[in-house]
Amino acid sequence: MGDIPEIRVRTEQREIETLSPFAVKSRFTRGRMQPEESCRIRTEFQRDRDRIIHCKSFRRLKHKTQVFIAPAGDHFVTRLTHTLEVMQVARTIARALNLNEDLAEAVALGHDLGHTPFGHTGEETLNQLYPGGFKHNFHSLRVVDRLEEEGRGLNLTREVRDGILNHSKSMEEIPGEGWGGTGSLEGDVVKLSDLVAYINHDVEDAIRAGMISAGDIPVSSRQVLGSSHRERVNTMVGDVIRASWPVDIQPDGSNPRISMSREVRDAASDLKDFLFEYVYTIQSMLEEAENARRVVRQLYDHLSRHPDKLPREYLDVSCGDSLRATVDYIAGMTDQYAISLARQCCQ
């Protein structure tokens, strides 16, 4: 049996010949922090995707909150199902715009690896407690650079690392002119796909939880985006493709942008404002959210005062900085593990 042919080389050449001039070609990646020999089968971005899927932090996402903490049902969105939805939307848009799907997929799969237990409630609490502050996008980069593989990290390409770091946006932000700024169009696609995914599945979860009904959704949003989850996602994805098309040489010589039309952007903004008023703000005041804050505070207080209780690997990665190790440890916990450990600490 002979050697495996250079499948990667053929894939790289196909990218060069067929993708948009503005797509990132894997052959011309800016490389990794630590140089490695190339795979004969997979491109560099495909290897990044596989490393993310197989890492521990990715598996833990299935037991981390998206918005609803400890929901009474099996069909609420988790951080993992959110990630998969972002990946699916990003791949659809990237393929339609002739961009690098593998890069978009890898960024999407890795973008929330650093999220805390209890969703944004946990993130906000850690940010208040830790003097250095805490933002999940920065921590996602720390996860892939330092915390995975017993401190060796995943050694991802610079393009994927850039997309992970810069995917985040304020919860109030809706894309406008020049929106993006991740360093690649594929990263910009993921940034916008994140928004498409979460505002639509959060509506469905809020309906499922009985916080709102379908008829409560603003008329302005329903008229433009549609009345169902499927209609809204299809409208928004199609609009991004039309507004960004063609991702090719522009007649005026300008660079292309990933964007939305003003009509759909305004309708999405109305929907987000509605979610803030009737879902996010109310959810943050519920007993479950306060219990989550208490759990994070208890863990931070106990572990910061008793660094001997921290796993050795976290102290090693943080070079003995016990507060940094405490934050790393808590941020990596699933909801249930955090609750269980807090109970042990308080006994």
Rosetta blueprint (number, residue, H / E / L):
1 M L
2 G L
3 D L
4 I L
5 P L
6 E L
7 I H
8 R H
9 V H
10 R H
11 T H
12 E H
13 Q H
14 R H
15 E H
16 I H
17 E H
18 T H
19 L L
20 S L
21 P L
22 F L
23 A L
24 V L
25 K L
26 S H
27 R H
28 F H
29 T L
30 R L
31 G L
32 R E
33 M L
34 Q L
35 P L
36 E L
37 E L
38 S L
39 C L
40 R L
41 I L
42 R L
43 T L
44 E H
45 F H
46 Q H
47 R H
48 D H
49 R H
50 D H
51 R H
52 I H
53 I H
54 H L
55 C L
56 K H
57 S H
58 F H
59 R H
60 R H
61 L H
62 K H
63 H H
64 K L
65 T E
66 Q L
67 V L
68 F L
69 I L
70 A L
71 P L
72 A L
73 G L
74 D L
75 H L
76 F L
77 V L
78 T E
79 R H
80 L H
81 T H
82 H H
83 T H
84 L H
85 E H
86 V H
87 M H
88 Q H
89 V H
90 A H
91 R H
92 T H
93 I H
94 A H
95 R H
96 A H
97 L L
98 N L
99 L L
100 N L
101 E H
102 D H
103 L H
104 A H
105 E H
106 A H
107 V H
108 A H
109 L H
110 G H
111 H L
112 D L
113 L L
114 G L
115 H L
116 T L
117 P L
118 F L
119 G H
120 H H
121 T H
122 G H
123 E H
124 E H
125 T H
126 L H
127 N H
128 Q H
129 L H
130 Y L
131 P L
132 G L
133 G L
134 F L
135 K L
136 H H
137 N H
138 F H
139 H H
140 S H
141 L H
142 R H
143 V H
144 V H
145 D H
146 R H
147 L H
148 E L
149 E L
150 E L
151 G L
152 R L
153 G L
154 L L
155 N L
156 L L
157 T E
158 R H
159 E H
160 V H
161 R H
162 D H
163 G H
164 I H
165 L H
166 N L
167 H L
168 S L
169 K L
170 S L
171 M L
172 E L
173 E L
174 I L
175 P L
176 G L
177 E L
178 G L
179 W L
180 G L
181 G L
182 T L
183 G L
184 S L
185 L H
186 E H
187 G H
188 D H
189 V H
190 V H
191 K H
192 L H
193 S H
194 D H
195 L H
196 V H
197 A H
198 Y H
199 I H
200 N H
201 H H
202 D H
203 V H
204 E H
205 D H
206 A H
207 I H
208 R H
209 A L
210 G L
211 M L
212 I L
213 S L
214 A H
215 G H
216 D H
217 I L
218 P L
219 V H
220 S H
221 S H
222 R H
223 Q H
224 V H
225 L H
226 G L
227 S L
228 S L
229 H H
230 R H
231 E H
232 R H
233 V H
234 N H
235 T H
236 M H
237 V H
238 G H
239 D H
240 V H
241 I H
242 R H
243 A H
244 S H
245 W L
246 P L
247 V L
248 D L
249 I L
250 Q L
251 P L
252 D L
253 G L
254 S L
255 N L
256 P L
257 R L
258 I L
259 S L
260 M L
261 S L
262 R H
263 E H
264 V H
265 R H
266 D H
267 A H
268 A H
269 S H
270 D H
271 L H
272 K H
273 D H
274 F H
275 L H
276 F H
277 E H
278 Y H
279 V H
280 Y H
281 T H
282 I H
283 Q H
284 S H
285 M H
286 L L
287 E H
288 E H
289 A H
290 E H
291 N H
292 A H
293 R H
294 R H
295 V H
296 V H
297 R H
298 Q H
299 L H
300 Y H
301 D H
302 H H
303 L H
304 S H
305 R H
306 H L
307 P H
308 D H
309 K H
310 L L
311 P L
312 R H
313 E H
314 Y H
315 L H
316 D H
317 V H
318 S L
319 C L
320 G L
321 D L
322 S H
323 L H
324 R H
325 A H
326 T H
327 V H
328 D H
329 Y H
330 I H
331 A H
332 G L
333 M L
334 T L
335 D H
336 Q H
337 Y H
338 A H
339 I H
340 S H
341 L H
342 A H
343 R H
344 Q H
345 C H
346 C H
347 Q L
